[in-house]
């Protein structure tokens, strides 16, 4: 299903060592990833500074994740329109919006409604960008290089997790979160220039644009449901994402408000977690040579879920660091496998819709989980919320035992 179509592109792109377009593409991602990790610390601290409320943090996080409901539409956009243009638009728009929020905070003129609307708009643009990026990678590389490129991309993301939070925490400790968001804004601009420099050809089917959106959406869902490896990884991720969202929504709030860590300590903890994440990304290619996707995904998901439970129970800085590092290692092992499964089994003309449909299926409960995290933390504390998230994530790992993933 789709492999012949993908293999036929091997003669159209250079071998990996000479593929300079994909190098620039991944390099732009690395810079953007670094900015995102700084954003991850700065944005919650802005909410904390303005409101001091975990409930408001949950609302902001829910608004940022609400655009996952638009995923089927973003998939159609990525399949019908020029993917390079979509990537450029999203990077430029996020550069402006994030920079504006940073300036307003520096000037002490930022109001909560701006955070609400900013979170929603940035979340929407990120969904369009991520879907278009996923659908673009198979056009840039040979089929035989997909697993390697996805692992490198994940490794670069984890390098950003290693370096950027510490830098962000240091900047915030010296100045304030507004300056950190200005750096995030600049990273989007650099990513914009990187995308602008590459030759990313997208075939535009005029007849496809005339079709009903509903027909395209239905086609994407039909393919996902019929393709069991994609379907069962999606079901596992649906439960896992719900649990990890309970955890991630309150992560920075838990560290700063409950555990009373400074911005520098929080940034350092997240950066150290990046070491485990890089290790996981590098280990994936080695493990794939010896083990099936089923074993890799089940083991990583089970261990990752337990690490969240231990994180919620941890009462020392050292235990928090260890739990977080194990969790990021496990997560980084899973991502290249899931992405490669989708890209390998999906024809080019369906890549955007299959990725968008999969994200819709796996992320549809994220807004609910983010809001629930705020409610539960407000009522029972962040420790309870994080442990609950870990239990749900651990249980989700059993979906990966389905026989379709035994290859």
C-alpha distance (Angstrom), angle and dihedral (degrees) to the residues before:
residue distance angle dihedral
X1 . . .
X2 3.77 . .
X3 3.80 98.9 .
X4 3.82 96.7 108.9
X5 3.79 90.8 51.4
X6 3.77 91.4 50.7
X7 3.80 94.6 44.4
X8 3.79 90.5 53.2
X9 3.80 88.8 66.7
X10 3.81 92.7 62.4
X11 3.81 90.6 91.1
X12 3.80 92.3 49.7
X13 3.81 98.8 61.7
X14 3.82 131.8 49.2
X15 3.79 123.6 -106.4
X16 3.78 115.0 -84.6
X17 3.82 97.0 -100.1
X18 3.82 90.9 57.1
X19 3.80 97.5 36.4
X20 3.81 98.8 112.1
X21 3.81 93.7 165.7
X22 3.79 92.3 62.5
X23 3.83 90.0 45.7
X24 3.83 90.4 56.6
X25 3.78 90.4 43.2
X26 3.81 92.8 53.4
X27 3.82 91.4 41.0
X28 3.79 90.6 56.1
X29 3.80 88.4 49.1
X30 3.81 90.9 53.0
X31 3.81 92.5 54.8
X32 3.79 91.6 45.1
X33 3.83 90.5 47.7
X34 3.82 89.6 54.3
X35 3.79 90.3 53.1
X36 3.79 91.0 48.4
X37 3.80 92.0 54.2
X38 3.80 90.4 52.5
X39 3.82 88.0 49.1
X40 3.82 88.4 52.2
X41 3.81 90.0 64.0
X42 3.82 100.2 32.4
X43 3.81 99.8 50.7
X44 3.84 97.6 54.4
X45 3.81 90.0 45.1
X46 3.80 88.9 54.5
X47 3.80 89.9 53.6
X48 3.80 89.9 46.7
X49 3.82 91.3 49.5
X50 3.80 93.9 48.8
X51 3.83 101.1 38.5
X52 3.84 111.4 3.8
X53 3.81 87.4 -148.0
X54 3.83 126.1 130.4
X55 3.83 88.1 -160.0
X56 3.82 91.3 58.9
X57 3.81 88.5 47.1
X58 3.80 87.8 55.3
X59 3.80 91.7 50.2
X60 3.81 92.8 49.7
X61 3.80 91.1 48.0
X62 3.82 90.7 48.0
X63 3.81 91.2 52.4
X64 3.80 90.7 49.6
X65 3.80 90.1 52.5
X66 3.82 97.5 38.8
X67 3.86 92.2 89.3
X68 3.82 89.2 70.7
X69 3.80 83.3 85.1
X70 3.82 87.2 67.6
X71 3.81 92.5 57.4
X72 3.83 96.4 110.3
X73 3.81 88.7 56.1
X74 3.83 93.3 47.6
X75 3.79 88.6 53.4
X76 3.79 91.1 54.8
X77 3.81 90.0 48.9
X78 3.82 90.3 52.2
X79 3.83 91.9 49.7
X80 3.81 98.0 41.5
X81 3.79 103.7 38.8
X82 3.79 139.3 47.6
X83 3.82 105.5 -73.7
X84 3.79 93.6 -156.2
X85 3.81 91.0 56.4
X86 3.81 90.5 49.3
X87 3.82 91.6 51.1
X88 3.82 92.0 48.5
X89 3.80 93.2 48.8
X90 3.82 93.5 49.1
X91 3.81 93.8 48.3
X92 3.81 93.7 47.7
X93 3.82 94.4 45.5
X94 3.82 92.8 48.4
X95 3.79 89.5 48.6
X96 3.82 90.7 57.4
X97 3.82 97.9 41.8
X98 3.81 97.6 45.2
X99 3.81 91.0 44.7
X100 3.80 91.1 51.0
X101 3.82 92.1 51.7
X102 3.81 89.7 49.9
X103 3.81 92.7 51.0
X104 3.82 92.3 47.9
X105 3.80 91.1 52.0
X106 3.81 91.9 49.3
X107 3.81 89.4 51.3
X108 3.83 90.1 48.1
X109 3.81 88.7 -121.1
X110 3.81 99.4 113.0
X111 3.79 114.9 122.8
X112 3.78 126.6 -165.5
X113 3.82 93.6 -113.5
X114 3.82 88.5 60.3
X115 3.80 89.6 54.4
X116 3.81 89.6 48.7
X117 3.80 94.7 50.8
X118 3.81 93.6 38.3
X119 3.80 92.1 52.7
X120 3.81 91.1 50.2
X121 3.82 95.8 47.2
X122 3.81 94.7 44.2
X123 3.81 88.7 47.5
X124 3.82 90.9 52.7
X125 3.80 93.4 48.5
X126 3.81 90.9 47.3
X127 3.81 91.2 54.4
X128 3.82 91.7 52.5
X129 3.82 91.0 45.3
X130 3.81 95.6 48.4
X131 3.80 93.5 48.9
X132 3.82 92.7 47.3
X133 3.81 91.2 46.7
X134 3.81 92.4 51.6
X135 3.81 91.3 49.8
X136 3.83 91.8 46.9
X137 3.81 99.5 54.9
X138 3.85 96.9 71.8
X139 3.83 87.8 54.1
X140 3.80 90.9 55.7
X141 3.82 100.4 47.6
X142 3.77 142.1 39.5
X143 3.78 118.4 -97.8
X144 3.81 90.6 -113.8
X145 3.83 89.6 57.0
X146 3.81 97.4 50.8
X147 3.81 97.1 95.0
X148 3.82 91.1 45.9
X149 3.82 94.1 48.5
X150 3.80 92.9 45.9
X151 3.81 89.8 50.0
X152 3.82 91.8 48.8
X153 3.79 90.9 47.6
X154 3.80 89.5 51.1
X155 3.80 90.1 45.1
X156 3.81 91.0 53.0
X157 3.79 89.8 48.6
X158 3.79 88.4 52.9
X159 3.80 90.7 47.0
X160 3.79 85.9 57.5
X161 3.81 88.3 50.0
X162 3.80 87.5 52.6
X163 3.81 98.8 48.3
X164 3.80 110.2 22.7
X165 3.84 104.1 58.2
X166 3.80 91.3 55.0
X167 3.80 90.4 50.0
X168 3.78 90.5 46.1
X169 3.79 92.9 49.3
X170 3.81 90.4 49.2
X171 3.83 92.4 50.0
X172 3.80 92.1 47.1
X173 3.80 91.6 49.1
X174 3.82 90.4 52.9
X175 3.78 98.7 40.1
X176 3.82 124.8 -5.8
X177 3.83 140.2 -78.0
X178 3.82 91.3 -87.3
X179 3.81 92.5 72.0
X180 3.81 89.8 49.0
X181 3.80 89.7 56.5
X182 3.81 90.2 51.0
X183 3.81 87.6 58.6
X184 3.80 88.8 49.1
X185 3.81 89.0 51.5
X186 3.80 91.3 51.6
X187 3.82 90.7 50.1
X188 3.81 89.6 58.2
X189 3.81 89.2 52.5
X190 3.82 91.6 52.3
X191 3.81 89.5 48.9
X192 3.82 87.9 50.5
X193 3.82 90.5 55.7
X194 3.82 91.5 47.3
X195 3.81 92.5 53.7
X196 3.81 90.2 44.8
X197 3.81 90.4 57.5
X198 3.81 98.3 54.6
X199 3.78 130.4 84.9
X200 3.80 103.6 -124.3
X201 3.79 110.1 169.1
X202 3.79 117.2 -159.1
X203 3.80 121.5 -174.7
X204 3.79 109.4 -136.8
X205 3.78 113.9 -151.6
X206 3.80 107.0 -154.8
X207 3.78 92.4 -166.7
X208 3.80 90.7 53.5
X209 3.82 90.3 58.9
X210 3.80 89.3 60.0
X211 3.78 93.3 56.5
X212 3.78 122.9 99.7
X213 3.80 115.6 -93.4
X214 3.79 87.4 -132.2
X215 3.83 92.4 59.7
X216 3.81 91.0 51.5
X217 3.81 92.5 47.1
X218 3.80 91.0 48.6
X219 3.81 91.1 50.1
X220 3.81 91.2 53.5
X221 3.82 93.8 48.9
X222 3.82 91.7 45.6
X223 3.81 92.5 54.3
X224 3.81 93.1 47.8
X225 3.81 93.9 48.6
X226 3.82 92.2 47.6
X227 3.82 93.9 47.3
X228 3.80 102.2 73.2
X229 3.84 99.7 -166.5
X230 3.81 89.3 56.4
X231 3.81 93.4 41.4
X232 3.80 96.0 52.1
X233 3.79 95.2 43.7
X234 3.82 85.8 52.3
X235 3.81 92.4 51.8
X236 3.79 90.4 49.7
X237 3.79 91.3 48.4
X238 3.83 92.0 48.3
X239 3.81 91.2 63.9
X240 3.80 94.5 34.4
X241 3.81 94.4 51.2
X242 3.81 90.5 50.4
X243 3.80 89.7 55.7
X244 3.79 96.6 42.8
X245 3.82 90.8 47.8
X246 3.81 89.5 57.8
X247 3.80 85.7 53.5
X248 3.81 101.1 41.2
X249 3.81 95.5 44.7
X250 3.79 90.6 61.1
X251 3.81 98.5 30.6
X252 3.81 99.9 102.7
X253 3.81 92.2 33.1
X254 3.82 89.9 51.9
X255 3.79 93.0 49.5
X256 3.81 96.2 46.1
X257 3.81 103.3 32.7
X258 3.82 104.4 28.2
X259 3.81 101.7 29.0
X260 3.83 92.8 31.6
X261 3.80 95.6 -134.1
X262 3.79 120.4 161.8
X263 3.80 122.3 -118.0
X264 3.82 88.4 -103.8
X265 3.82 92.6 52.2
X266 3.80 91.1 47.0
X267 3.79 91.7 49.9
X268 3.81 91.5 47.2
X269 3.81 92.1 50.1
X270 3.81 91.9 51.9
X271 3.80 91.4 45.0
X272 3.80 93.0 52.0
X273 3.79 86.9 51.6
X274 3.78 86.2 61.6
X275 3.83 89.9 66.9
X276 3.78 90.0 63.4
X277 3.79 90.5 44.3
X278 3.81 93.0 53.9
X279 3.79 89.4 48.8
X280 3.80 90.9 51.8
X281 3.80 93.3 50.4
X282 3.81 91.6 49.3
X283 3.81 92.0 46.4
X284 3.80 94.0 53.8
X285 3.81 96.1 75.5
X286 3.81 91.4 47.5
X287 3.81 93.7 47.7
X288 3.81 92.3 45.9
X289 3.82 89.6 62.4
X290 3.81 90.7 59.4
X291 3.79 107.5 26.1
X292 3.79 139.1 47.7
X293 3.78 123.1 -111.7
X294 3.81 87.2 -109.0
X295 3.81 94.0 61.2
X296 3.80 94.8 42.7
X297 3.80 95.3 47.1
X298 3.81 96.1 43.1
X299 3.80 94.2 47.4
X300 3.79 94.9 45.3
X301 3.82 93.6 44.9
X302 3.82 93.8 48.3
X303 3.80 93.7 48.3
X304 3.80 92.0 43.4
X305 3.80 92.1 52.9
X306 3.81 92.5 50.2
X307 3.80 90.5 49.4
X308 3.82 89.5 60.1
X309 3.81 90.5 51.7
X310 3.81 90.8 52.0
X311 3.81 90.4 45.8
X312 3.80 90.1 57.4
X313 3.81 91.1 48.8
X314 3.81 96.1 43.3
X315 3.80 115.4 112.6
X316 3.80 100.8 -179.7
X317 3.79 132.7 64.9
X318 3.81 91.4 -122.4
X319 3.82 93.6 55.0
X320 3.79 90.7 47.2
X321 3.82 89.9 54.0
X322 3.82 93.6 48.2
X323 3.82 94.1 46.8
X324 3.78 92.4 48.3
X325 3.82 93.1 47.7
X326 3.82 92.1 51.6
X327 3.80 90.8 48.1
X328 3.79 94.4 50.8
X329 3.82 90.9 46.4
X330 3.80 90.8 54.3
X331 3.81 94.2 45.5
X332 3.80 93.1 49.6
X333 3.82 90.8 53.0
X334 3.79 91.5 55.7
X335 3.79 102.0 46.2
X336 3.85 100.1 65.9
X337 3.81 90.2 46.9
X338 3.80 94.8 51.9
X339 3.80 93.6 43.7
X340 3.82 92.8 48.4
X341 3.82 91.9 48.6
X342 3.80 90.2 55.1
X343 3.79 95.6 43.9
X344 3.81 94.8 45.5
X345 3.80 96.4 49.0
X346 3.82 97.5 41.1
X347 3.83 127.0 83.4
X348 3.81 114.9 -126.3
X349 3.80 94.1 -111.6
X350 3.82 89.6 58.0
X351 3.81 100.3 40.9
X352 3.80 96.4 100.7
X353 3.78 94.8 45.2
X354 3.81 95.3 44.0
X355 3.81 91.6 50.5
X356 3.80 91.6 44.8
X357 3.79 92.9 45.7
X358 3.80 90.4 48.5
X359 3.79 92.0 49.5
X360 3.80 90.3 46.8
X361 3.80 90.5 52.5
X362 3.80 94.1 45.6
X363 3.81 100.0 37.7
X364 3.81 102.0 37.1
X365 3.82 91.4 102.7
X366 3.82 95.1 47.4
X367 3.84 95.8 96.3
X368 3.81 90.0 48.7
X369 3.81 91.6 47.4
X370 3.82 92.3 48.0
X371 3.80 92.5 50.7
X372 3.81 91.2 43.3
X373 3.81 89.2 51.9
X374 3.79 89.6 58.6
X375 3.81 93.0 46.7
X376 3.82 94.7 46.5
X377 3.80 93.4 44.6
X378 3.79 91.0 49.1
X379 3.81 89.9 50.9
X380 3.83 105.0 33.5
X381 3.80 105.8 11.9
X382 3.79 134.4 -102.7
X383 3.83 94.2 -81.9
X384 3.81 91.8 63.1
X385 3.81 92.5 46.5
X386 3.81 94.0 50.5
X387 3.82 94.4 46.8
X388 3.82 90.4 49.8
X389 3.79 89.5 50.9
X390 3.80 90.5 51.6
X391 3.80 93.1 51.1
X392 3.82 91.4 51.9
X393 3.82 92.0 47.3
X394 3.81 91.9 49.8
X395 3.81 92.0 51.5
X396 3.82 90.3 50.2
X397 3.81 91.5 64.4
X398 3.82 92.2 76.9
X399 3.83 91.4 72.2
X400 3.81 87.5 69.6
X401 3.80 90.6 66.9
X402 3.80 91.2 77.4
X403 3.82 111.9 127.5
X404 3.84 93.7 -124.1
X405 3.81 88.9 73.7
X406 3.80 92.3 56.9
X407 3.80 95.4 110.0
